[in-house]
Amino acid sequence: MRVSVLDTRVGNVHSLLKALAAAGGEPRLESRPEACLAAPMLVLPGVGAYPAASTLLAEAREAVRERLLGGAPGLGICLGMQLLLDESEEGPGAGLGVIPGRVVRLEAPRVPHMGWNRVEGEDPLLTRSGLRTAYYAHSFVCRPVDADAVRATTEHAGVRFPAMIRSRGMVGVQFHPEKSGAPGLAFLAAVLEEVGR
């Protein structure tokens, strides 16, 4: 399956491209959001700052939004998951607004949250892949309006937050599957398999 990965121009997406290829995808890095519209699946990667990524999406925001609201598959990883919501405390700029909600600072004694942690939920993607722990690197968390959108959670320093959200064809994960070893690759493969049905 051809997968368009939006280049947010910050951070290294090389590991994500390699992981998607290993999981059975044909990833292509796109520098323009509008170029992602033709691919069967859009991936919003998980490195960078919300305001910069929001600016990058600005011109194609409505087109990407309409495509995702129409049921097209999408995967948002970390920052990419946060961009699925309306806005962020991290700074100015609009998200895609395809999942109503807001991104807020992680109110924990130790921030950023970096390292391995549990993924607690029974979503079929987690069950099929066997992913129960994953790698996290973030300072902000998603707070969707609809609690039913949350499919898995994790806890850091006494604060529980969404580890995975879903709506229509979209999947958002706060963790980094591309940095989560064999179970992370199995998770990406399960996402691609579900999309390809």
Backbone as a printed PyTorch tensor [residue, N CA C, xyz], in Angstrom:
tensor([[[  0.8320,  -1.1960,   0.0000],
         [  0.0000,   0.0000,   0.0000],
         [  0.8680,   1.2480,   0.0000]],

        [[  0.5170,   2.1930,  -0.8740],
         [  1.2380,   3.4600,  -0.9150],
         [  0.8040,   4.3320,   0.2540]],

        [[  1.7830,   4.8990,   0.9430],
         [  1.5450,   5.7150,   2.1280],
         [  2.2670,   7.0400,   1.9530]],

        [[  1.5490,   8.1360,   2.0940],
         [  2.1700,   9.4660,   2.0480],
         [  2.4930,   9.9240,   3.4630]],

        [[  3.7520,  10.2310,   3.6960],
         [  4.2070,  10.7390,   4.9880],
         [  4.5110,  12.2120,   4.8140]],

        [[  3.8170,  13.0490,   5.5630],
         [  4.0350,  14.4910,   5.4410],
         [  5.3360,  14.8870,   6.1250]],

        [[  6.2030,  15.5340,   5.3880],
         [  7.4760,  16.0020,   5.9270],
         [  7.2350,  17.3060,   6.6820]],

        [[  7.3130,  17.2480,   7.9970],
         [  7.0970,  18.4520,   8.8050],
         [  8.3540,  19.3170,   8.8860]],

        [[  9.4180,  18.8510,   8.2250],
         [ 10.6740,  19.5980,   8.0970],
         [ 11.3960,  19.7990,   9.4190]],

        [[ 11.0170,  19.0680,  10.4260],
         [ 11.7470,  19.0850,  11.6980],
         [ 11.8920,  17.6410,  12.1470]],

        [[ 13.0200,  17.3400,  12.7080],
         [ 13.2370,  15.9870,  13.2000],
         [ 13.5570,  15.0250,  12.0750]],

        [[ 13.8030,  13.7910,  12.4460],
         [ 14.2100,  12.7620,  11.5120],
         [ 13.0600,  11.7880,  11.2920]],

        [[ 12.5450,  11.7370,  10.0720],
         [ 11.4600,  10.8030,   9.7750],
         [ 11.9950,   9.5230,   9.1360]],

        [[ 13.3220,   9.4100,   9.0410],
         [ 13.9220,   8.2390,   8.3990],
         [ 13.4860,   6.9370,   9.0640]],

        [[ 13.4700,   6.9190,  10.4010],
         [ 13.0900,   5.6870,  11.1060],
         [ 11.6330,   5.3200,  10.8390]],

        [[ 10.7700,   6.3210,  10.6730],
         [  9.3650,   6.0520,  10.3710],
         [  9.2180,   5.4740,   8.9650]],

        [[  9.9310,   6.0410,   7.9990],
         [  9.8680,   5.5260,   6.6290],
         [ 10.3440,   4.0750,   6.5800]],

        [[ 11.4360,   3.7820,   7.2800],
         [ 11.9560,   2.4140,   7.3220],
         [ 10.9570,   1.4650,   7.9760]],

        [[ 10.3350,   1.9180,   9.0690],
         [  9.3770,   1.0720,   9.7820],
         [  8.1430,   0.7940,   8.9340]],

        [[  7.6420,   1.7970,   8.2330],
         [  6.4740,   1.5960,   7.3730],
         [  6.7930,   0.6280,   6.2410]],

        [[  7.9950,   0.7280,   5.6840],
         [  8.4050,  -0.1980,   4.6250],
         [  8.5210,  -1.6160,   5.1860]],

        [[  9.1040,  -1.7540,   6.3620],
         [  9.2430,  -3.0780,   6.9830],
         [  7.8860,  -3.6790,   7.3310]],

        [[  6.8980,  -2.8140,   7.5740],
         [  5.5500,  -3.2790,   7.9260],
         [  4.7150,  -3.6050,   6.6880]],

        [[  5.2880,  -3.4120,   5.4960],
         [  4.5740,  -3.7710,   4.2700],
         [  4.0470,  -2.6020,   3.4690]],

        [[  4.3510,  -1.3870,   3.8840],
         [  3.8910,  -0.2140,   3.1570],
         [  4.8970,   0.2500,   2.1140]],

        [[  4.4630,   1.1650,   1.2740],
         [  5.3380,   1.8180,   0.3000],
         [  5.3200,   3.3040,   0.6200]],

        [[  6.1150,   3.7110,   1.6330],
         [  6.0450,   5.0990,   2.0750],
         [  6.7400,   6.0630,   1.1230]],

        [[  6.1320,   7.2320,   1.0130],
         [  6.7160,   8.3010,   0.2030],
         [  6.6540,   9.5870,   1.0160]],

        [[  7.7940,  10.2380,   1.1630],
         [  7.8690,  11.4870,   1.9210],
         [  7.4200,  12.6320,   1.0240]],

        [[  6.4400,  13.3920,   1.4900],
         [  5.8960,  14.5100,   0.7200],
         [  6.1430,  15.8140,   1.4720]],

        [[  6.6400,  16.8100,   0.7810],
         [  6.9130,  18.0930,   1.4270],
         [  5.6940,  19.0140,   1.4110]],

        [[  4.7170,  18.7100,   0.5350],
         [  3.5260,  19.5530,   0.4510],
         [  2.2970,  18.7580,   0.8900]],

        [[  1.5040,  19.2690,   1.8290],
         [  0.3270,  18.5430,   2.2970],
         [ -0.6210,  18.1380,   1.1830]],

        [[ -0.7940,  19.0010,   0.1700],
         [ -1.7330,  18.6920,  -0.9070],
         [ -1.2760,  17.4850,  -1.7270]],

        [[  0.0360,  17.2080,  -1.7260],
         [  0.5500,  16.0480,  -2.4540],
         [  0.1680,  14.7410,  -1.7660]],

        [[ -0.2340,  14.8250,  -0.5070],
         [ -0.6140,  13.6280,   0.2530],
         [ -2.0370,  13.1690,  -0.0470]],

        [[ -2.8060,  13.9940,  -0.7220],
         [ -4.2300,  13.7170,  -0.8850],
         [ -4.5250,  12.5370,  -1.8000]],

        [[ -3.6180,  12.2270,  -2.7170],
         [ -3.8830,  11.1620,  -3.6810],
         [ -3.5510,   9.7750,  -3.1410]],

        [[ -2.7510,   9.6870,  -2.1080],
         [ -2.3320,   8.3810,  -1.5790],
         [ -3.4760,   7.7080,  -0.8310]],

        [[ -3.4910,   6.3650,  -0.8100],
         [ -4.5280,   5.6560,  -0.0600],
         [ -4.5080,   5.9570,   1.4340]],

        [[ -3.3190,   6.3170,   1.9650],
         [ -3.2190,   6.5850,   3.3980],
         [ -2.2650,   7.7460,   3.6570]],

        [[ -2.6530,   8.6140,   4.5970],
         [ -1.8390,   9.7530,   5.0090],
         [ -1.2750,   9.4970,   6.3980]],

        [[  0.0260,   9.7330,   6.5700],
         [  0.6570,   9.6180,   7.8830],
         [  1.2080,  10.9770,   8.2840]],

        [[  0.7940,  11.4310,   9.4610],
         [  1.3260,  12.6640,  10.0480],
         [  2.3490,  12.2440,  11.0930]],

        [[  3.6380,  12.4990,  10.8530],
         [  4.6780,  12.0000,  11.7580],
         [  4.7450,  12.7530,  13.0660]],

        [[  5.5530,  12.2150,  13.9750],
         [  5.4970,  12.6540,  15.3560],
         [  6.6650,  13.4120,  15.8970]],

        [[  7.2770,  14.2600,  15.1150],
         [  8.3850,  15.0440,  15.6470],
         [  8.1530,  16.5010,  15.2900]],

        [[  8.4140,  17.4010,  16.2450],
         [  8.3250,  18.8170,  15.9410],
         [  7.3990,  19.5770,  16.8680]],

        [[  7.2100,  20.8430,  16.5610],
         [  6.3860,  21.7370,  17.3700],
         [  5.0490,  21.9760,  16.6770]],

        [[  3.9920,  22.0510,  17.4590],
         [  2.6400,  22.2240,  16.9350],
         [  2.4980,  23.4790,  16.0690]],

        [[  2.9730,  24.6700,  16.5120],
         [  2.7770,  25.8660,  15.6810],
         [  3.4030,  25.7430,  14.2910]],

        [[  4.6130,  25.1740,  14.2180],
         [  5.2820,  25.0340,  12.9230],
         [  4.5250,  24.0560,  12.0290]],

        [[  4.0650,  22.9490,  12.5970],
         [  3.3250,  21.9620,  11.8140],
         [  1.9840,  22.5280,  11.3630]],

        [[  1.3380,  23.3190,  12.2120],
         [  0.0720,  23.9520,  11.8530],
         [  0.2560,  24.9050,  10.6760]],

        [[  1.3400,  25.6570,  10.6910],
         [  1.6470,  26.5760,   9.5950],
         [  1.8580,  25.8150,   8.2940]],

        [[  2.5670,  24.6880,   8.3720],
         [  2.8160,  23.8740,   7.1890],
         [  1.5060,  23.3600,   6.5830]],

        [[  0.5570,  23.0100,   7.4400],
         [ -0.7200,  22.4700,   6.9770],
         [ -1.6900,  23.5370,   6.4630]],

        [[ -1.4150,  24.8000,   6.7850],
         [ -2.4040,  25.8640,   6.6040],
         [ -3.0800,  25.8800,   5.2350]],

        [[ -2.3050,  25.8680,   4.1470],
         [ -2.8930,  26.0240,   2.8160],
         [ -3.7610,  24.8440,   2.4040]],

        [[ -3.3910,  23.6450,   2.8740],
         [ -4.1410,  22.4460,   2.4670],
         [ -5.0440,  21.9230,   3.5860]],

        [[ -5.1720,  22.7030,   4.6730],
         [ -5.9120,  22.2060,   5.8420],
         [ -7.3220,  21.7360,   5.4890]],

        [[ -8.0630,  22.5470,   4.7740],
         [ -9.4560,  22.1880,   4.4740],
         [ -9.5520,  20.9460,   3.5980]],

        [[ -8.6530,  20.8390,   2.6100],
         [ -8.6780,  19.6700,   1.7210],
         [ -8.3280,  18.3970,   2.4830]],

        [[ -7.3060,  18.4710,   3.3360],
         [ -6.9230,  17.2990,   4.1470],
         [ -8.0360,  16.9630,   5.1290]],

        [[ -8.5990,  17.9890,   5.7320],
         [ -9.6850,  17.7930,   6.7030],
         [-10.8760,  17.0890,   6.0560]],

        [[-11.2930,  17.5750,   4.9010],
         [-12.4490,  16.9810,   4.2270],
         [-12.1780,  15.5360,   3.8280]],

        [[-10.9650,  15.2620,   3.4020],
         [-10.6270,  13.8880,   3.0080],
         [-10.7100,  12.9450,   4.2070]],

        [[-10.1670,  13.3730,   5.3410],
         [-10.1980,  12.5280,   6.5360],
         [-11.6200,  12.3880,   7.0840]],

        [[-12.3800,  13.4800,   7.0740],
         [-13.7730,  13.4040,   7.5320],
         [-14.6200,  12.5270,   6.6160]],

        [[-14.1820,  12.3980,   5.3630],
         [-14.8790,  11.5430,   4.4170],
         [-14.5710,  10.0660,   4.5880]],

        [[-13.6970,   9.7510,   5.5420],
         [-13.4070,   8.3510,   5.8370],
         [-12.0740,   7.8550,   5.3340]],

        [[-11.2820,   8.7100,   4.6890],
         [ -9.9660,   8.2780,   4.2160],
         [ -9.0880,   7.9080,   5.4060]],

        [[ -8.2910,   6.8580,   5.2750],
         [ -7.4410,   6.4320,   6.3890],
         [ -6.2960,   7.3890,   6.6570]],

        [[ -6.0130,   7.5780,   7.9240],
         [ -4.9070,   8.4180,   8.3370],
         [ -4.3190,   7.9140,   9.6370]],

        [[ -3.0220,   8.1040,   9.8000],
         [ -2.3350,   7.7320,  11.0380],
         [ -1.5700,   8.9440,  11.5300]],

        [[ -1.8580,   9.3800,  12.7520],
         [ -1.1330,  10.4720,  13.3740],
         [ -0.2970,   9.9440,  14.5180]],

        [[  0.9940,  10.2420,  14.4980],
         [  1.9140,   9.7470,  15.5160],
         [  2.4100,  10.9200,  16.3480]],

        [[  2.1960,  10.8680,  17.6590],
         [  2.6400,  11.8850,  18.6200],
         [  2.1300,  13.2630,  18.1920]],

        [[  2.9830,  14.1330,  17.6680],
         [  2.5250,  15.4410,  17.1760],
         [  1.4410,  15.2560,  16.1170]],

        [[  1.5890,  14.2390,  15.2750],
         [  0.5930,  13.9690,  14.2410],
         [ -0.7730,  13.6720,  14.8190]],

        [[ -0.8110,  12.9480,  15.9350],
         [ -2.0720,  12.6900,  16.6340],
         [ -2.6510,  14.0040,  17.1490]],

        [[ -1.8110,  14.8500,  17.7080],
         [ -2.2680,  16.1230,  18.2550],
         [ -2.8490,  17.0290,  17.1680]],

        [[ -2.3090,  16.9290,  15.9570],
         [ -2.8120,  17.7490,  14.8490],
         [ -4.2120,  17.3400,  14.4000]],

        [[ -4.6650,  16.1570,  14.7860],
         [ -6.0230,  15.7320,  14.4420],
         [ -7.0760,  16.5120,  15.2190]],

        [[ -6.6810,  17.1020,  16.3670],
         [ -7.6090,  17.8530,  17.2030],
         [ -7.6950,  19.3190,  16.7500]],

        [[ -8.4060,  20.1320,  17.5210],
         [ -8.6920,  21.5070,  17.1040],
         [ -7.5430,  22.4910,  17.3090]],

        [[ -6.8990,  22.4150,  18.4820],
         [ -5.8810,  23.4070,  18.8240],
         [ -4.9990,  22.8720,  19.9360]],

        [[ -3.9080,  23.6120,  20.2290],
         [ -2.9650,  23.1640,  21.2450],
         [ -2.4950,  24.3100,  22.1230]],

        [[ -2.2690,  23.9990,  23.3790],
         [ -1.6720,  24.9650,  24.3020],
         [ -0.2110,  25.2380,  23.9630]],

        [[  0.3780,  24.3970,  23.1060],
         [  1.7930,  24.5740,  22.7850],
         [  2.0520,  25.8810,  22.0520]],

        [[  1.0310,  26.3710,  21.3390],
         [  1.2170,  27.6250,  20.6340],
         [  0.1000,  27.8780,  19.6510]],

        [[  0.1820,  28.9960,  18.9280],
         [ -0.8860,  29.3660,  17.9930],
         [ -0.9400,  28.4320,  16.7990]],

        [[ -2.1060,  28.4410,  16.1590],
         [ -2.3000,  27.6480,  14.9570],
         [ -3.4340,  26.6620,  15.1520]],

        [[ -4.1080,  26.3620,  14.0660],
         [ -5.2390,  25.4380,  14.1060],
         [ -4.7990,  24.0490,  13.7110]],

        [[ -5.4040,  23.0710,  14.3700],
         [ -5.2220,  21.6890,  13.9460],
         [ -6.2060,  21.3800,  12.8300]],

        [[ -6.2980,  20.1020,  12.4760],
         [ -7.2260,  19.7080,  11.4250],
         [ -8.6660,  19.6860,  11.9090]],

        [[ -8.8790,  19.5400,  13.2110],
         [-10.2280,  19.5640,  13.7620],
         [-11.0990,  18.4050,  13.3210]],

        [[-10.4840,  17.2580,  13.0010],
         [-11.2730,  16.0970,  12.5850],
         [-11.7220,  15.2630,  13.7840]],

        [[-11.0660,  15.4620,  14.9130],
         [-11.4990,  14.8780,  16.1820],
         [-11.6160,  16.0480,  17.1560]],

        [[-12.8270,  16.4320,  17.5550],
         [-12.9780,  17.5900,  18.4350],
         [-12.2080,  17.4070,  19.7480]],

        [[-11.4930,  18.4520,  20.1280],
         [-10.7430,  18.3970,  21.3720],
         [ -9.5660,  19.3440,  21.3500]],

        [[ -8.8160,  19.3040,  22.4340],
         [ -7.7210,  20.2550,  22.6230],
         [ -6.4830,  19.5210,  23.1170]],

        [[ -5.3300,  20.0290,  22.7640],
         [ -4.0590,  19.4790,  23.2340],
         [ -3.5860,  20.3560,  24.3890]],

        [[ -3.2490,  19.7150,  25.5110],
         [ -2.8520,  20.4510,  26.7100],
         [ -1.4960,  19.9690,  27.2010]],

        [[ -0.8560,  20.8150,  27.9890],
         [  0.4360,  20.4550,  28.5710],
         [  0.2550,  19.2780,  29.5310]],

        [[  1.1920,  18.3590,  29.5000],
         [  1.1840,  17.2310,  30.4190],
         [  1.5360,  17.7440,  31.8110]],

        [[  0.5420,  17.7320,  32.7100],
         [  0.7470,  18.2550,  34.0650],
         [  1.2590,  17.1440,  34.9700]],

        [[  2.5310,  16.8300,  34.8200],
         [  3.1620,  15.7720,  35.6060],
         [  4.4450,  16.3220,  36.2270]],

        [[  4.9150,  15.7080,  37.3120],
         [  6.1460,  16.1990,  37.9520],
         [  7.3670,  16.1210,  37.0370]],

        [[  7.3650,  15.1350,  36.1320],
         [  8.5090,  14.9640,  35.2220],
         [  8.0370,  15.1280,  33.7800]],

        [[  8.4860,  16.2110,  33.1470],
         [  8.1410,  16.4850,  31.7520],
         [  9.4250,  16.9350,  31.0580]],

        [[  9.7190,  16.4480,  29.8650],
         [  8.8720,  15.5960,  29.0410],
         [  8.8060,  14.1550,  29.5410]],

        [[  7.7850,  13.4810,  29.0770],
         [  7.6480,  12.0540,  29.3200],
         [  8.4360,  11.3540,  28.2200]],

        [[  9.5450,  10.7290,  28.5910],
         [ 10.3830,  10.0460,  27.6000],
         [ 10.7100,   8.6540,  28.1090]],

        [[ 10.5340,   7.6800,  27.2340],
         [ 10.8790,   6.3060,  27.5790],
         [  9.7140,   5.3540,  27.3690]],

        [[  9.9000,   4.1440,  27.8340],
         [  8.9240,   3.0760,  27.6380],
         [  7.8300,   3.1260,  28.6900]],

        [[  6.5940,   2.8370,  28.2440],
         [  5.4760,   2.8330,  29.1700],
         [  4.3790,   1.9190,  28.6330]],

        [[  3.4550,   1.5490,  29.5190],
         [  2.3570,   0.6680,  29.1550],
         [  1.3810,   1.3420,  28.1920]],

        [[  0.7510,   0.5170,  27.3670],
         [ -0.3620,   0.9380,  26.5290],
         [ -1.5360,   0.0800,  26.9680]],

        [[ -2.5400,   0.7030,  27.6090],
         [ -3.6320,  -0.0540,  28.2180],
         [ -4.9240,   0.1640,  27.4420]],

        [[ -5.3630,  -0.8820,  26.7530],
         [ -6.5870,  -0.8240,  25.9720],
         [ -6.7730,  -2.1140,  25.2090]],

        [[ -7.9690,  -2.2990,  24.6750],
         [ -8.3000,  -3.5470,  23.9770],
         [ -8.6910,  -3.3090,  22.5240]],

        [[ -8.2000,  -2.2410,  21.9330],
         [ -8.4940,  -2.0030,  20.5270],
         [ -7.9530,  -3.1600,  19.6920]],

        [[ -8.6620,  -3.5590,  18.6260],
         [ -8.1970,  -4.6690,  17.7850],
         [ -6.7750,  -4.4840,  17.2410]],

        [[ -6.3670,  -3.2590,  16.9580],
         [ -5.0040,  -3.0340,  16.4640],
         [ -3.9700,  -3.4080,  17.5120]],

        [[ -4.2750,  -3.1370,  18.7720],
         [ -3.3700,  -3.5080,  19.8610],
         [ -3.3870,  -5.0150,  20.0780]],

        [[ -4.5690,  -5.5970,  20.0150],
         [ -4.7100,  -7.0360,  20.2300],
         [ -3.9670,  -7.8200,  19.1490]],

        [[ -4.1830,  -7.4440,  17.8840],
         [ -3.5360,  -8.1640,  16.7760],
         [ -2.0230,  -8.0120,  16.7940]],

        [[ -1.5460,  -6.8280,  17.1520],
         [ -0.1010,  -6.5800,  17.1150],
         [  0.6120,  -7.0550,  18.3800]],

        [[ -0.1360,  -7.2280,  19.4660],
         [  0.4860,  -7.6080,  20.7250],
         [  1.2270,  -6.4670,  21.3980]],

        [[  1.0060,  -5.2350,  20.9450],
         [  1.7060,  -4.0840,  21.5220],
         [  1.1180,  -3.7520,  22.8920]],

        [[  1.9200,  -3.8690,  23.9160],
         [  1.4900,  -3.5700,  25.2900],
         [  2.3800,  -2.5400,  25.9750]],

        [[  3.5820,  -2.3420,  25.4500],
         [  4.4480,  -1.2590,  25.9130],
         [  4.9920,  -0.5660,  24.6730]],

        [[  5.2480,   0.7320,  24.7850],
         [  5.7150,   1.4900,  23.6270],
         [  6.5900,   2.6400,  24.0990]],

        [[  7.2760,   3.2410,  23.1450],
         [  8.1810,   4.3410,  23.4490],
         [  7.4720,   5.6810,  23.2730]],

        [[  7.6180,   6.5430,  24.2740],
         [  6.9920,   7.8670,  24.2800],
         [  8.0600,   8.9560,  24.3580]],

        [[  7.7710,  10.1110,  23.7530],
         [  8.6240,  11.3000,  23.8710],
         [  7.7430,  12.5200,  23.6120]],

        [[  7.1930,  13.1050,  24.6860],
         [  6.2470,  14.2160,  24.4980],
         [  6.0820,  15.0180,  25.7790]],

        [[  5.5660,  16.2510,  25.6110],
         [  5.2600,  17.1400,  26.7370],
         [  3.8050,  17.5800,  26.7410]],

        [[  3.0600,  17.2090,  25.6840],
         [  1.6540,  17.5970,  25.5570],
         [  0.8110,  16.3500,  25.3090]],

        [[ -0.4620,  16.4250,  25.6800],
         [ -1.3600,  15.2780,  25.5280],
         [ -2.6910,  15.7220,  24.9310]],

        [[ -3.3770,  14.7720,  24.3090],
         [ -4.6700,  15.0480,  23.6950],
         [ -5.7970,  14.8860,  24.6990]],

        [[ -6.7670,  15.7790,  24.6270],
         [ -7.9780,  15.6770,  25.4320],
         [ -9.1820,  15.7880,  24.4930]],

        [[ -9.5660,  14.6640,  23.8480],
         [-10.7200,  14.7120,  22.9480],
         [-12.0180,  14.9530,  23.7010]],

        [[-12.9670,  15.6180,  23.0630],
         [-14.2720,  15.8870,  23.6690],
         [-15.0360,  14.5840,  23.8810]],

        [[-14.9990,  13.7070,  22.8900],
         [-15.7350,  12.4490,  22.9400],
         [-14.8670,  11.3680,  23.5800]],

        [[-15.2520,  10.9120,  24.7620],
         [-14.4830,   9.8840,  25.4710],
         [-14.4250,   8.5860,  24.6840]],

        [[-15.4120,   8.3350,  23.8260],
         [-15.4260,   7.1030,  23.0340],
         [-14.3140,   7.0750,  21.9850]],

        [[-13.7400,   8.2230,  21.6810],
         [-12.6360,   8.2620,  20.7210],
         [-11.3580,   7.6670,  21.3090]],

        [[-11.2700,   7.6230,  22.6400],
         [-10.0700,   7.1050,  23.3050],
         [-10.1280,   5.5830,  23.3330]],

        [[ -9.1430,   4.9380,  22.7150],
         [ -9.1140,   3.4760,  22.6240],
         [ -8.0600,   2.8470,  23.5260]],

        [[ -7.1190,   3.6640,  24.0200],
         [ -6.0960,   3.1620,  24.9420],
         [ -5.5400,   4.3380,  25.7240]],

        [[ -5.0510,   4.0490,  26.9110],
         [ -4.4740,   5.0980,  27.7530],
         [ -3.1240,   4.6310,  28.2880]],

        [[ -2.4030,   5.5690,  28.8570],
         [ -1.1890,   5.2510,  29.6010],
         [ -1.1050,   6.2070,  30.7760]],

        [[ -0.2070,   5.9060,  31.6980],
         [ -0.0550,   6.7470,  32.8840],
         [  1.4130,   7.0980,  33.0660]],

        [[  1.6650,   8.3670,  33.3370],
         [  3.0210,   8.8420,  33.6010],
         [  2.9840,   9.7100,  34.8450]],

        [[  3.7520,   9.3270,  35.8570],
         [  3.8640,  10.0970,  37.0980],
         [  2.5040,  10.4570,  37.6770]],

        [[  1.5750,   9.5020,  37.6320],
         [  0.2550,   9.7070,  38.2230],
         [ -0.7580,  10.3860,  37.3330]],

        [[ -0.3820,  10.7410,  36.1100],
         [ -1.3080,  11.4000,  35.1850],
         [ -1.6660,  10.4240,  34.0660]],

        [[ -2.9580,  10.1800,  33.8800],
         [ -3.4190,   9.2830,  32.8170],
         [ -3.8650,  10.1200,  31.6110]],

        [[ -3.5110,   9.6440,  30.4380],
         [ -3.8500,  10.3770,  29.2100],
         [ -4.0310,   9.3890,  28.0550]],

        [[ -4.6650,   9.8320,  26.9600],
         [ -4.8870,   8.9460,  25.8210],
         [ -3.5720,   8.5270,  25.1580]],

        [[ -3.4200,   7.2260,  24.9720],
         [ -2.2850,   6.6900,  24.2160],
         [ -2.6940,   6.4350,  22.7760]],

        [[ -4.0200,   6.2600,  22.5620],
         [ -4.5240,   5.9760,  21.2200],
         [ -5.9460,   6.4930,  21.0920]],

        [[ -6.2240,   7.1550,  19.9780],
         [ -7.5770,   7.6120,  19.6800],
         [ -7.9480,   7.1370,  18.2790]],

        [[ -9.2480,   6.9870,  18.0490],
         [ -9.7300,   6.5800,  16.7280],
         [-11.0350,   7.2880,  16.3970]],

        [[-11.2070,   7.5830,  15.1170],
         [-12.4540,   8.1470,  14.6160],
         [-12.4790,   7.9520,  13.1120]],

        [[-13.5970,   7.4400,  12.5940],
         [-13.7140,   7.1350,  11.1740],
         [-12.5180,   6.2740,  10.7610]],

        [[-11.7670,   6.6970,   9.7530],
         [-10.6030,   5.9200,   9.3180],
         [ -9.2990,   6.3620,   9.9560]],

        [[ -9.3990,   7.2610,  10.9360],
         [ -8.1900,   7.8260,  11.5340],
         [ -7.7830,   7.1030,  12.8030]],

        [[ -6.4710,   6.9330,  12.9450],
         [ -5.8740,   6.3860,  14.1610],
         [ -4.8190,   7.3800,  14.6180]],

        [[ -4.8520,   7.7320,  15.8900],
         [ -3.8220,   8.5930,  16.4550],
         [ -3.1740,   7.9070,  17.6350]],

        [[ -1.8510,   7.9510,  17.7040],
         [ -1.1380,   7.3430,  18.8320],
         [ -0.1560,   8.3480,  19.4130]],

        [[ -0.1220,   8.4260,  20.7370],
         [  0.8140,   9.3390,  21.3870],
         [  2.2210,   8.7560,  21.4160]],

        [[  2.3160,   7.4380,  21.3530],
         [  3.6210,   6.7670,  21.3610],
         [  4.2120,   6.7260,  19.9460]],

        [[  5.4400,   6.2550,  19.8620],
         [  6.1410,   6.1380,  18.5810],
         [  6.2710,   4.6660,  18.2070]],

        [[  5.3910,   4.1430,  17.3430],
         [  5.5110,   2.7320,  16.9670],
         [  6.8280,   2.4310,  16.2590]],

        [[  7.3440,   3.4100,  15.5190],
         [  8.5870,   3.1880,  14.7690],
         [  9.7990,   3.0510,  15.6790]],

        [[  9.6430,   3.4100,  16.9590],
         [ 10.7360,   3.2910,  17.9210],
         [ 10.4100,   2.2620,  19.0080]],

        [[  9.3760,   1.4520,  18.7560],
         [  8.8880,   0.5230,  19.7790],
         [  9.1670,  -0.9400,  19.4410]],

        [[ 10.2370,  -1.1870,  18.6950],
         [ 10.6810,  -2.5420,  18.4330],
         [  9.7090,  -3.3570,  17.5900]],

        [[  9.7960,  -4.6850,  17.7260],
         [  8.9730,  -5.6000,  16.9290],
         [  7.4730,  -5.3700,  17.1340]],

        [[  7.0020,  -5.1550,  18.3780],
         [  5.5650,  -4.8870,  18.5400],
         [  5.1180,  -3.6060,  17.8460]],

        [[  5.9920,  -2.5990,  17.7830],
         [  5.6600,  -1.3660,  17.0750],
         [  5.5140,  -1.6050,  15.5860]],

        [[  6.4090,  -2.4230,  15.0210],
         [  6.2910,  -2.7710,  13.6010],
         [  5.0280,  -3.5770,  13.3480]],

        [[  4.7120,  -4.4840,  14.2800],
         [  3.4930,  -5.2820,  14.1430],
         [  2.2610,  -4.3880,  14.2080]],

        [[  2.3140,  -3.3360,  15.0190],
         [  1.2120,  -2.3870,  15.1040],
         [  1.0310,  -1.6690,  13.7670]],

        [[  2.1320,  -1.1860,  13.1830],
         [  2.0590,  -0.5060,  11.8870],
         [  1.5170,  -1.4660,  10.8180]],

        [[  1.9500,  -2.7270,  10.8550],
         [  1.4620,  -3.7210,   9.8990],
         [ -0.0330,  -3.9330,  10.0750]],

        [[ -0.5080,  -3.9480,  11.3230],
         [ -1.9420,  -4.1210,  11.5800],
         [ -2.7370,  -2.9270,  11.0550]],

        [[ -2.1820,  -1.7220,  11.1990],
         [ -2.8510,  -0.5310,  10.6550],
         [ -2.9490,  -0.6440,   9.1420]],

        [[ -1.8590,  -0.9860,   8.4910],
         [ -1.8560,  -1.1040,   7.0270],
         [ -2.7930,  -2.2110,   6.5530]],

        [[ -2.8270,  -3.3020,   7.2930],
         [ -3.7120,  -4.4130,   6.9190],
         [ -5.1680,  -4.0000,   7.0270]],

        [[ -5.5120,  -3.2750,   8.1050],
         [ -6.9020,  -2.8270,   8.2790],
         [ -7.3040,  -1.8610,   7.1830]],

        [[ -6.4140,  -0.9680,   6.8190],
         [ -6.6960,   0.0210,   5.7780],
         [ -6.8480,  -0.6520,   4.4160]],

        [[ -6.0540,  -1.6960,   4.1770],
         [ -6.0490,  -2.3330,   2.8800],
         [ -7.2160,  -3.2700,   2.6080]],

        [[ -8.0780,  -3.4930,   3.5910],
         [ -9.2100,  -4.4090,   3.4110],
         [-10.2510,  -3.8290,   2.4800]]])
